[in-house]
């Protein structure tokens, strides 16, 4: 696989009705992508299939959000999160991700299914400064694990202050009433 792209600062958007879909195995290696994922990410299916999903991780995305995500799906629970991704050419795109566990016909946990929609603009106005703060906390520590732990504590404190669970908090960030957010 080619080296990780360098962020360009150019933003990609996609239609509100478009849904980016991927599936991974239990280790996060991509096993399925739809045409929208390919078009938005700029990677070919051959470059994506078998690659770690972190291939599209933007370096300005706080690691604590992924920790919360992985901790949640490891418990076989679904989760929603606003995520900043990076395309093959270094452009970035925001998504509202919904990640769920996948099971085979025998009921065995075999991986994860994620679908992403265009984010709500009013939520992004709140998410961007929150992510910047979390990233700042993470980068303030020379020890990456200490930075991650500090940003996770900040998220936990925020949820306690808001008296909300993670998904409730994510949906509270927008005044939109799009019922289709969890459909796709």
Order of alpha helices (4+ residues) and beta strands (2+ residues): beta-beta-alpha-alpha-alpha-beta-beta-beta-alpha-alpha-alpha
